[in-house]
Amino acid sequence: MKTILFLSLFPILMSATACGQVDPFEALAQRNAKTLYPAATMDSLLAAERGSSTAERVGLWARRFEEASESRYLFGLADGGYVSEGLIVSDFLHDCVSLTYRASELARSSSTTAALRMALGTRFAGAELDSIIDAEGRANYDRIEHLDFSLDMIRTGHWGRNITRELSGAALDGVGSSRYAADSFYFVPQARLLESDLREGDIAWLVLNPMHEGARKLRKEYGLVIGHIGIVIVEEGRPWLVHAASSALEGHYEGGRVVKVPLSDYLSRVDRFYGVMITRFD
């Protein structure tokens, strides 16, 4: 039902084109054919997991990307990044946004083709196909429909329901940014976060700490309030953060790839963030 709901946001993608013209979706599919596993394997996994909840499947795909030894970090706007290359699928080169996109799209799809449709219907919700995809199958991330601010992404509900206000330690962010007013959204401060509140497959949106000089600048000059995104998995009763890490975290990982770390350890060690917002696929 969730796949049907999301697909209803987007026009039928496989419509016939005029004679001699390239079908934009077919061009997109050809350009995005390099997936984490061979296409037949991907489709088999997706079909086999349809009985699991969306949240469980998000967690499964987060684990698979973390376990993939070939994966490495690359910011989407950098040369070769998914944005600069106009890619939907960038399974071996991730930043935090592309990892969140991809794991959640696969979790809500029954095939690799359906995952591409899901991506178009969420990343570019409401846009016409021929305005997003060019003749070479490149996705245009400069389209107004593509959301550049994570708080805007949260508010659409496309990446799970915002449950932050329901969590035990929720509080209003009293600072805001040049884009968002103070007290206009809830977050859970690090010191008030209860690990038992979090579940497998939750999306963790890390809130910038206004007491940190660099984070404060991002709030003031660029309007940001979210500085990083990761996916929660639960191991031995504790929530871990799977995320695309650009740099090392001493005692945990070297960075430059998709990694995992206990969420509370990450928040206590990385002082540019002072809490989280959480969305959940019910």
URQUIFEN-V487102 format. One record per residue. N is the residue number from 0. NEAR is the number of other C-alpha atoms within 12 Angstrom. Layout:
BEGIN
n=N near=NEAR
n=N near=NEAR
END
This chain:
BEGIN
n=0 near=14
n=1 near=25
n=2 near=28
n=3 near=18
n=4 near=16
n=5 near=31
n=6 near=28
n=7 near=19
n=8 near=25
n=9 near=26
n=10 near=22
n=11 near=22
n=12 near=31
n=13 near=21
n=14 near=14
n=15 near=14
n=16 near=15
n=17 near=9
n=18 near=7
n=19 near=8
n=20 near=15
n=21 near=22
n=22 near=24
n=23 near=30
n=24 near=37
n=25 near=28
n=26 near=28
n=27 near=36
n=28 near=33
n=29 near=24
n=30 near=26
n=31 near=31
n=32 near=25
n=33 near=21
n=34 near=32
n=35 near=33
n=36 near=22
n=37 near=14
n=38 near=20
n=39 near=17
n=40 near=15
n=41 near=28
n=42 near=24
n=43 near=17
n=44 near=26
n=45 near=31
n=46 near=21
n=47 near=16
n=48 near=25
n=49 near=24
n=50 near=16
n=51 near=21
n=52 near=22
n=53 near=32
n=54 near=37
n=55 near=31
n=56 near=36
n=57 near=43
n=58 near=43
n=59 near=32
n=60 near=40
n=61 near=44
n=62 near=31
n=63 near=31
n=64 near=39
n=65 near=39
n=66 near=20
n=67 near=21
n=68 near=18
n=69 near=20
n=70 near=27
n=71 near=30
n=72 near=35
n=73 near=32
n=74 near=28
n=75 near=28
n=76 near=21
n=77 near=16
n=78 near=13
n=79 near=19
n=80 near=26
n=81 near=34
n=82 near=30
n=83 near=20
n=84 near=26
n=85 near=30
n=86 near=41
n=87 near=50
n=88 near=42
n=89 near=38
n=90 near=40
n=91 near=33
n=92 near=41
n=93 near=45
n=94 near=39
n=95 near=40
n=96 near=42
n=97 near=37
n=98 near=46
n=99 near=45
n=100 near=42
n=101 near=45
n=102 near=47
n=103 near=41
n=104 near=43
n=105 near=44
n=106 near=44
n=107 near=47
n=108 near=40
n=109 near=30
n=110 near=27
n=111 near=36
n=112 near=31
n=113 near=29
n=114 near=36
n=115 near=45
n=116 near=40
n=117 near=40
n=118 near=45
n=119 near=45
n=120 near=35
n=121 near=36
n=122 near=44
n=123 near=37
n=124 near=29
n=125 near=25
n=126 near=27
n=127 near=24
n=128 near=35
n=129 near=30
n=130 near=24
n=131 near=34
n=132 near=31
n=133 near=24
n=134 near=24
n=135 near=24
n=136 near=29
n=137 near=30
n=138 near=38
n=139 near=30
n=140 near=28
n=141 near=20
n=142 near=23
n=143 near=17
n=144 near=26
n=145 near=26
n=146 near=22
n=147 near=24
n=148 near=28
n=149 near=37
n=150 near=37
n=151 near=24
n=152 near=30
n=153 near=32
n=154 near=22
n=155 near=24
n=156 near=25
n=157 near=37
n=158 near=45
n=159 near=35
n=160 near=23
n=161 near=31
n=162 near=32
n=163 near=36
n=164 near=23
n=165 near=20
n=166 near=26
n=167 near=21
n=168 near=26
n=169 near=26
n=170 near=27
n=171 near=22
n=172 near=29
n=173 near=18
n=174 near=27
n=175 near=31
n=176 near=30
n=177 near=17
n=178 near=21
n=179 near=24
n=180 near=19
n=181 near=20
n=182 near=14
n=183 near=19
n=184 near=30
n=185 near=35
n=186 near=42
n=187 near=35
n=188 near=32
n=189 near=31
n=190 near=20
n=191 near=20
n=192 near=30
n=193 near=22
n=194 near=28
n=195 near=19
n=196 near=26
n=197 near=36
n=198 near=32
n=199 near=38
n=200 near=39
n=201 near=43
n=202 near=50
n=203 near=48
n=204 near=46
n=205 near=41
n=206 near=43
n=207 near=41
n=208 near=35
n=209 near=29
n=210 near=17
n=211 near=18
n=212 near=16
n=213 near=19
n=214 near=29
n=215 near=28
n=216 near=21
n=217 near=27
n=218 near=31
n=219 near=23
n=220 near=16
n=221 near=20
n=222 near=27
n=223 near=32
n=224 near=45
n=225 near=42
n=226 near=35
n=227 near=40
n=228 near=41
n=229 near=51
n=230 near=55
n=231 near=48
n=232 near=37
n=233 near=30
n=234 near=22
n=235 near=11
n=236 near=15
n=237 near=21
n=238 near=32
n=239 near=36
n=240 near=43
n=241 near=47
n=242 near=48
n=243 near=39
n=244 near=35
n=245 near=23
n=246 near=21
n=247 near=21
n=248 near=22
n=249 near=13
n=250 near=12
n=251 near=19
n=252 near=22
n=253 near=19
n=254 near=25
n=255 near=26
n=256 near=33
n=257 near=43
n=258 near=41
n=259 near=35
n=260 near=36
n=261 near=29
n=262 near=39
n=263 near=31
n=264 near=24
n=265 near=34
n=266 near=31
n=267 near=19
n=268 near=19
n=269 near=27
n=270 near=24
n=271 near=29
n=272 near=39
n=273 near=35
n=274 near=40
n=275 near=50
n=276 near=48
n=277 near=44
n=278 near=42
n=279 near=34
n=280 near=31
n=281 near=25
END
